[in-house]
Amino acid sequence: MARVKAEAFLKQAPTAPRVAVISGAEMWFRDAVLAHILSALPRDVEVEQRDGSGEQPLDAAGFFDDLRMGSLFGGERVIVLQRADGFLKEHGETFGRFMDSGGPVQRLIIVGESLLPKPKAEPTKKWNAGKLEGSALVVSCEPLYDTPFQGQGPAWKSALTSWVVDRARLRGKRLGMEDAWLLHRLTGNNLAEIENAFDKLLLRLGKRASITADDIEATAAGTRLVPVFALADAAVARQLPLALESSAILFERGLVEPSGKVTRDAQGITAAVLGALATKLRRLGRVAELMANGMDFDEAAAAMKEQAFFRDQLRRQLQACGGGSGVRAMHAGLVELDAALKSSAGDGRALLERFLITCCGREEV
């Protein structure tokens, strides 16, 4: 069998092959794929869970003996090796010989974060689970991108946005792409967080089938892990109280990384916010420059390929900054923040909040 992506596999009718490999950084996908496979088994199949990276090392000899033997009572069983990375790193060659010699009598599902080589990686002689491609079901569970492919097209034209729309459809709800983009922008890229947001939305909607932006704002905005770009939007709009509140929530609750993990490292969070602010200011600066050369705002926004539903926000931000001179003043403050962060001149959170108070709360620009 060829390698299949989790999002595609979950749309298929469930199947339960003799051997399956589930690998990738997105835990929600790993759990969902495992449940999908197990749902294809008869109800009387015994499921045994083993931990390949537990405090007590898994006995390799006993594990392989269990795979070779049938059930004592004649029934069928499936052995699930969770957190298999450490086990296969230590016993990969033995496992490879075991598979080459006929493999397991029982069904086997191997689950881990990085069991498979990257698609374009150089081949290696060392055994890895990728060598099972062609003879086993191999499902890749990588995080979904929240940006358009190669940066082309509207912000909502991404794999993550499409997934959010599909999840709404499975619940019998209608959700537009723009509103789906808003949902994951407020909740972050963690699929489990998005699922939790859907659970809250269902309580709000009742029998109503259509999910609106107002519904999303009401259910997701109050408890979200504040995304970096939400903070950047507040900063460039010079909404100082909102920016400071967003900063406090971000540092206290953490930043959702592409892998789905949450980091609370102050320097790393500040660096991420700095990058988002730089992107916002470059865009605002370019629009201001085009307007200074004779274009009106709509012409300048169109030249920048700004999507129509973002233009009002862009207009408000440019006005709040005070036009081109205000954007340049804020950018100068951002350069100072970058230099201070790189020279370890202070705690990242304190440096960012000083920037917000100095550059976003000033009366004149």
C-alpha positions in Angstrom: 0.0 0.0 0.0 1.1 3.6 -0.7 1.4 6.1 2.1 -1.8 7.9 2.7 -2.5 11.2 4.5 -4.6 11.1 7.6 -7.2 13.5 6.4 -7.8 11.4 3.3 -7.8 8.1 5.2 -10.4 9.4 7.6 -12.8 10.1 4.7 -12.6 6.5 3.5 -14.6 3.5 4.8 -12.6 2.1 7.7 -10.3 -0.9 7.0 -8.3 -3.1 9.3 -5.2 -4.5 7.6 -2.9 -7.1 9.2 -0.2 -4.4 9.8 -0.6 -0.6 10.0 1.8 2.2 10.8 0.4 5.5 12.1 3.0 8.3 12.3 3.2 12.0 12.5 3.3 15.0 14.9 -0.5 15.7 15.0 -1.8 13.7 18.0 -5.4 14.2 17.1 -4.9 12.6 13.7 -3.0 9.7 15.3 -5.9 9.0 17.7 -8.5 9.5 15.1 -6.8 7.1 12.6 -6.4 4.5 15.3 -10.0 4.7 16.2 -11.0 4.5 12.5 -9.0 1.3 12.0 -10.3 -0.3 15.2 -13.9 0.5 14.2 -13.5 -1.9 11.2 -12.8 -4.9 13.5 -15.4 -7.2 14.8 -16.6 -6.4 18.3 -15.1 -9.5 19.8 -11.6 -8.7 18.7 -9.4 -8.2 21.8 -7.3 -5.0 21.7 -4.0 -5.0 23.6 -2.2 -1.7 24.2 1.6 -1.7 24.6 3.8 1.3 25.4 7.1 1.5 23.6 8.4 4.4 25.5 7.2 3.9 29.1 9.1 4.1 32.3 9.4 0.3 32.2 11.2 -0.8 29.0 9.1 -3.1 26.8 10.4 -6.6 26.8 11.4 -7.1 23.1 11.6 -10.9 23.2 8.2 -11.2 24.9 6.7 -8.7 22.5 7.8 -10.6 19.4 6.6 -13.9 21.0 3.2 -12.4 21.6 3.0 -11.3 17.9 4.0 -14.8 16.7 1.4 -16.7 18.9 -2.3 -17.0 18.4 -4.7 -16.3 21.2 -4.9 -19.0 23.9 -8.7 -19.1 23.5 -8.7 -19.0 19.7 -10.0 -15.5 19.4 -8.6 -12.8 17.3 -6.7 -9.9 18.8 -4.9 -6.7 17.7 -1.7 -5.4 19.4 -1.3 -1.6 19.4 2.3 -0.4 20.0 1.9 3.2 21.2 4.8 5.6 21.4 6.8 3.2 19.2 9.6 5.6 18.3 11.9 4.6 21.1 11.3 0.9 20.8 11.9 0.9 17.0 15.0 3.1 17.4 16.5 0.4 19.7 15.1 -2.8 18.1 14.5 -1.6 14.5 16.8 -4.2 12.9 15.3 -7.0 14.9 11.8 -5.8 14.0 12.8 -5.7 10.3 14.1 -9.3 10.4 10.9 -10.3 12.2 8.7 -8.8 9.4 10.9 -10.3 6.7 10.5 -13.7 8.2 6.7 -13.6 8.0 5.6 -11.0 10.4 2.9 -11.2 13.1 0.2 -13.8 13.4 -1.9 -11.2 15.3 -2.9 -7.8 13.8 -0.4 -5.1 14.6 -0.7 -1.3 14.7 2.4 0.8 15.3 1.8 4.4 16.4 4.5 7.1 16.9 5.5 10.7 16.2 8.4 10.2 13.7 8.4 6.6 12.5 8.6 7.5 8.8 11.4 9.1 6.8 10.5 12.4 5.0 9.2 11.8 1.5 12.3 13.2 -0.2 14.9 12.0 2.4 18.0 10.1 1.3 17.5 6.3 1.6 19.3 4.8 4.6 20.4 1.3 5.4 19.0 1.6 8.9 15.6 0.0 9.3 12.6 2.2 9.8 8.8 1.8 9.6 8.9 3.4 6.2 10.2 0.1 4.8 6.7 -1.4 5.4 5.3 0.8 2.7 3.9 -1.5 0.0 3.1 -4.3 2.4 1.2 -2.5 5.2 -1.2 0.4 5.7 0.9 3.5 6.3 -0.9 6.7 7.4 0.9 10.0 7.7 -0.4 12.3 10.5 1.3 15.6 10.0 -0.1 19.0 11.1 -2.2 20.9 8.6 -0.9 24.2 7.1 -3.0 27.2 7.9 -1.7 29.2 4.9 -2.4 28.9 1.2 0.0 26.7 -0.8 3.1 28.7 -1.7 1.3 31.7 -0.3 -0.9 32.0 -3.4 -4.6 32.8 -3.0 -6.8 34.1 -0.2 -5.8 33.5 3.4 -8.6 30.9 3.9 -7.5 28.7 1.0 -5.5 26.3 3.1 -5.6 22.6 4.1 -6.5 23.5 7.7 -9.5 25.7 6.6 -10.8 22.9 4.4 -10.5 20.5 7.2 -12.5 22.8 9.5 -15.2 23.0 6.9 -15.3 19.2 6.6 -15.6 18.8 10.4 -18.6 21.1 10.4 -20.2 19.2 7.6 -19.7 15.9 9.5 -21.7 17.5 12.3 -24.5 18.4 9.9 -23.6 22.1 10.0 -22.8 24.6 7.2 -19.7 26.7 7.6 -18.2 29.0 4.9 -14.5 29.0 4.2 -14.0 32.6 5.5 -15.7 31.7 8.8 -13.8 28.5 9.1 -10.6 30.5 8.7 -11.8 32.8 11.5 -12.4 29.8 13.8 -8.9 28.3 13.5 -7.4 31.8 13.7 -9.0 32.3 17.1 -8.4 28.8 18.4 -5.0 28.1 17.0 -3.9 25.2 14.8 -4.3 22.5 17.4 -7.0 20.1 16.0 -8.1 19.1 19.5 -8.7 22.8 20.4 -10.8 23.2 17.2 -12.8 20.1 18.1 -13.5 21.6 21.5 -14.6 24.8 19.9 -17.1 22.8 17.7 -18.5 21.2 20.8 -19.2 24.6 22.3 -20.7 25.8 19.0 -23.1 22.9 18.8 -24.4 23.8 22.3 -24.9 27.4 21.1 -26.5 26.5 17.7 -29.0 23.9 18.8 -30.9 22.8 15.7 -29.7 25.7 13.6 -27.6 24.4 10.7 -25.6 27.5 9.7 -22.5 28.6 11.7 -21.8 32.4 11.5 -18.9 34.6 12.3 -20.9 35.9 15.3 -21.3 32.4 16.7 -17.5 31.8 16.4 -16.6 35.1 18.0 -19.0 34.4 20.9 -17.8 30.9 21.6 -14.1 30.9 20.7 -12.8 34.4 21.3 -13.2 34.5 25.0 -11.2 31.4 25.9 -8.7 31.0 23.0 -5.0 30.7 23.2 -4.5 34.2 21.6 -2.9 33.8 18.2 0.1 35.9 17.4 -1.6 37.7 14.5 -4.5 38.7 16.7 -2.1 40.5 19.0 -0.3 42.1 16.0 -3.7 43.3 14.6 -4.5 45.0 17.9 -1.0 46.5 18.0 -1.0 48.1 14.6 -4.5 49.4 15.2 -3.1 51.0 18.3 -5.7 49.3 20.5 -3.4 49.4 23.5 -5.7 47.8 26.1 -6.6 45.0 23.8 -3.0 44.5 22.8 -1.8 44.3 26.4 -4.6 41.9 27.3 -3.8 39.7 24.3 -0.1 39.8 25.3 -0.9 38.7 28.9 -3.1 35.8 27.7 -0.5 34.7 25.2 2.3 34.6 27.7 0.3 33.0 30.4 -1.5 30.4 28.3 1.2 29.9 25.7 1.6 29.8 21.9 0.4 26.8 19.9 3.2 25.7 17.6 2.6 24.0 14.2 3.1 20.6 15.9 0.2 21.3 18.2 2.4 21.7 21.3 2.1 24.7 23.5 5.2 26.7 24.3 5.5 29.3 27.0 9.1 30.4 26.3 9.0 34.2 26.6 11.8 34.9 24.1 10.3 32.5 21.5 6.8 34.0 21.9 8.2 37.6 21.5 10.1 36.6 18.4 6.9 35.2 16.9 5.0 38.4 17.7 7.9 40.4 16.3 7.7 38.5 13.0 3.9 39.0 12.8 4.2 42.7 13.5 6.9 43.1 10.8 4.7 41.4 8.3 1.7 43.7 9.2 3.9 46.9 9.1 5.5 46.0 5.7 2.0 45.6 4.2 0.7 48.8 5.7 3.9 50.6 4.7 3.5 49.5 1.1 -0.1 50.6 0.9 0.8 54.0 2.4 3.6 54.3 -0.2 1.2 53.5 -3.1 -1.3 56.1 -1.8 1.5 58.7 -1.6 2.2 58.0 -5.2 -1.4 58.9 -6.2 -3.5 55.8 -5.7 -6.6 55.9 -3.5 -6.9 53.3 -0.7 -9.0 50.8 -2.7 -6.6 50.9 -5.6 -3.6 50.4 -3.3 -5.3 47.5 -1.5 -6.2 45.9 -4.8 -2.6 46.3 -6.0 -1.5 44.5 -2.8 -4.0 41.8 -3.6 -5.7 42.4 -0.3 -8.9 40.3 0.1 -12.1 42.3 0.1 -13.2 41.1 3.6 -9.9 42.3 5.1 -9.8 45.8 3.5 -11.9 47.5 6.2 -9.6 46.3 8.9 -6.5 47.4 6.8 -8.0 50.8 6.3 -8.7 51.2 10.1 -5.2 50.1 10.9 -3.6 52.5 8.5 -5.7 55.4 9.8 -4.9 54.4 13.5 -1.1 54.4 12.7 -1.4 57.9 11.2 -0.5 57.0 7.7 3.0 56.4 6.3 4.8 58.4 9.0 3.1 56.5 11.8 4.0 53.2 10.2 7.6 54.2 9.9 7.7 55.3 13.6 6.2 52.0 14.7 8.7 50.2 12.5 11.6 52.0 14.1 10.3 50.9 17.5 10.1 47.3 16.2 13.8 47.5 15.0 14.7 48.5 18.6 12.7 45.6 20.0 14.4 43.2 17.6 17.9 44.5 18.7 17.0 44.3 22.4 15.7 40.7 22.0 18.8 39.5 20.1 21.2 41.1 22.6 19.2 39.6 25.6 18.7 43.1 26.9 15.7 41.9 29.0 12.9 39.4 29.4 11.0 39.0 26.1 7.6 39.7 27.7 8.8 42.9 29.3 10.5 44.1 26.1 7.3 43.4 24.1 5.0 45.2 26.6 7.4 48.2 26.6 7.2 48.3 22.8 3.4 48.2 23.0 3.1 51.0 25.5 5.7 53.2 23.8 4.7 52.7 20.1 1.1 51.7 20.2 -0.2 54.0 22.9 1.4 57.2 21.7 -0.9 60.2 21.1 1.1 61.6 18.2 2.9 59.9 15.3 
